[in-house]
Amino acid sequence: MSERTLGRRGFVKLAASAALARPALSGAAARQAAGAPAAGYPARPEKKKALFVYGGWPGHEPAKCRDLFVPWLRANGFEVVVSDTQAPYADPALMGTVDLVVQVWTRGTIEKEPLKGLLTAVKNGTGMAGWHGGMGDAYRQETEYRYMVGGDWVAHPGGIIDYEVQITDDEDPITAGLADFKVHSEQYLMHVNPNNKVLATTTFTGAIDPWIDGYTMPVAWKKVYGKGRVFYTSLGHTADVFDIPQVLAIVKRGMLWASDSRYEPTPNLVTPVYPRR
């Protein structure tokens, strides 16, 4: 993919945001990031493998998201397989080697074999990361998929509006060092697993629907499904939302975290409340 393909969110911007993409590490985390394996786990390979699957409803700009994140993954040491179909999910030989699945596929349906392949891979240690409807509003009829994600879209009252995102965990590597920020986009109201580890939230006002005034809603979370790490954020309605540095950093860090499922112990992430730390 060329610099021309990336346009205004090109390689220069991606390089400039590198400091936000990876928070500072120390101690055991730093040794692992440098390649030292966790006890009882394989060493990270020279190149991890990512599968980027995009398609579905075009309003969430899956191709623009591909052109933004695939070059960044490659620049950060990933071998990336890119597909505009779900066929790779049904290939057990491929999925057994994939460290990270990134999916941008809003709505749509998925056949039995690709769905089984995706869920099995994550259960066995493949990480999964995604955002907005591309992961949180895909395959609405598939209960097990929604269970794996940890939440699913219900509504976005008022459509495109101004709202604020609060960082609720400033110690987690995905959100460390980031400040609260404002967004002009869709504010997702979701049905959410109450035990996700929530990293950021938003609060609804009653301006559109009075009965949701004061609702606190998770915006970004991490969880596990079997041995696989799952990262999700409801941000990212269109690709220009990633022009917000905090949003771009959260997604990049979430991908990196999810991609380490095979190389670190499965974390216990059950946190049924959302305290600000």
N, C-alpha and C positions, 0 to 999 in steps of 0.2 A: 504494500500500500504506500503510495507516494505522499510527499509533503503537500502536493497540489490537491490530492484527494481529501486531505484533512481540512483544508480551508483555514478559516480564522481560528479554529481550535487545533492548530497544527503542532508540529514537533517542538517549536519554540515554547509554546505555552505548557506543553506536557513536561518539558525539561524544567521550566521555571517553577512548576508546582511539585517537584520531586521532594522538597523538604517537608511538605505537608503529607506526602504519600506515605512516608515511613517515619513513625515517631522514634525518638531516641530510645535505645535499649541498653540494658546493663546486666551484669551478672550472667545467670544461666541463660536468660533470653538472648543476650548478645552472643554467647557462645553458640547457641543453636542457630541463630541467624547467620553466623559465620560458617556454618556447616557441621558443627559438632552434633552428632545425633543424640536425641534424648535416650535415656537408658531403656533398653528393650525395644527400640524403634529403629527402623532403617535410616541411614543417612539420606539427607536430601540429595536428589540427583543433580547433576550439573545443570540440566534443564528440566523443570517440571512441565507437565503437559496440561494445557487448557483446551476446553471445547467451548466455542462461542456459537450459540444457536440463536438465530434471529428470524423473525417473521410475524405472522399474525396481523392484527389490526395495524395499519400503517400510521395512524395518528400519533403514536408514541415514538415515531421516527427510529425504527430499529436499525435502518441502514446507517443513519448518522451516528447512532450509538456504536455500531460496529466500527466505523471509521475513527471514532474517538478512542475506544478502549483496546481494540486489537493491537494497534501499533505500540501502545503503552505496555501491554502484557509482553509483547515480543522484546521490547527494550528492557524489560525487567526479568529477562531470562527464561521466558516460557516458550515452549513450542506450542503453537496455537493451530488447532483445527477449526475452520470456520464453515458453518453449514446454514443454509436457508431452508432446510427441512429437518424434521425430527428423526430421520433415518439413523443417524449415528447412535442414538439412544438404544436402538435395538441390536447393536453390534457388541456382543459381550467381550470380544477380543480387544476392541478399542476401549470400551468403558472400563475395563480392568486396568488400563494404564493411565486413565485420566485423573489428574489431581484436582482439577477445578472445572466445574460447569458454570458458565455464565449464560443466562437465558434472557432474551428479550422477545417474548411471544405473548402478546396480549390477546385475551379471549381465545377463540379457536377450540379445536378438539385435538385429542391425541389418541392414536390407536393403542390397543392393549399391549402389544409387544414393546413399542418404544417407551410407554409409561412404565411397564415392568422393569425394563432395562435401566431407566433413570433411577427409579426408587431403589432397585437392588444395588446399583453402583454407590449411591449415597449411603445406604445402610452399611456397605462394606468399606467405606472410608473415603469416597470421593467427596470433596467439598462442593458446595453450591452457593452462588451469590447472584443477586439480582436486585431490581428496583421497580418501583411503581407498578403499573399494570403488567409489565413484561414478565413479572414473576408472581405478583400478588393478585392478578386478575386473569390468570391463564387457566384453561381447562376447568371451567366452573363446575362441571358435573363430576369431577374426579375428587372424591372425598379424601383418599389417601394422599394425593398430591398436596391438597390444602393442609393436611395434617403435617406433612413434611415441611412445608413452608413456615407454618406457625401462625398464619393469619390469611385473611382474604378480604378483598375490597367489598364495601357495602355502598358507599355514596361519597360524593365530594360536594357538599352543600355550597351553593353559590358559584360553582365552576371555578374559573380563574379568579383568585382573590389574593389579597395581601394577608400574610399571617407570619407568626414567629415560631421558630424551632428552638427548643431549650435543650441544651446538652445536660443530661441527667447523670452521666457517669464520666467524670473527667480523669479517671484513673485507668480506664480500659484503653488498651493500645489503639483501638479503632477511633476513639473520640478524644484521647488525651491531647491537651493543649488547645482545643478548639473552643471558641466562644459561641454563645447563642447568636442566631442570625435570622434575618428576615427573608421571606420568599414571596414571589408573585407567581403563583401556580395553583394547582389543585391541592386542597387540604383533604387528605384521605381520612374518612371514617371507616374503620375496619373491624371485623370480628377477629380477635387476637387471642392466641394461647396465653393464658394468664401467667404461665411460668417461663416465658421467654426472658432472656436477659436483655432488658430494655436499655438502650444507650442514649436515646433522645426522644422527646415528646413534643406535642403541640397542644394548645388549649383552644377549644372552640368558644366562640362568643355566640350570643343569641341573635345576632343580626339577621341571619337567614332563617334559622329554625330555633325558635325560643326554647324548645324542650331540650336542646343540647348545650345550653349556655353553661360554661364551666367544665365541660367534658375534657378530661385529659386523655390523649390518645397517643400511643407509641408511634414513633416515626422511623426509628431504626432499632433493630434487635439482632441478637445472635442466639443460636440454639443448636442442638444436635439432633440427628435422626439416625439411630443406630450408632455407627462409628463416624459418621460424616458430619462435618460442621456446616451449618447453614447460616448465611448472612442475608438480611433483607432490609431495604429502606423504601418507604413510600414516596420519597422524593424522586424527581426525574421524569416528570410528565413529558417534557420535550428536551432535546439535547442541550438547549441553551441554559437549562437549570444547572448544568454542570459548570457554567461560567462562575458560579458562586464557589469560592475556594473551599469552604467547609464541606459542601456537598461532594465536590470532586474528591476531597481527601477521605471522607467517610467511605465512599464507594471503593476507592483504590485500596484503602486499608482493609476493608471488609473482604475484598477478593483475596488479598494476601493471607489474611487470617484463615479463611475457609480453605485455601489451598494447602495448608499444613496438616490436614486431618490425618494423613498417613504417617506423619513424622513426629507427632507429639501425642501425649496421652489425651484421651477424650475428656474434655473438661465437664465438670458439674456446673451447669448454668442455671439451675432452678432459682429464680428470684421473683417471687410473686408480688413484689411492690416496686415502685419506681422512685426511690429517694434521690434527691440531689446530693451528690457527694462533694 
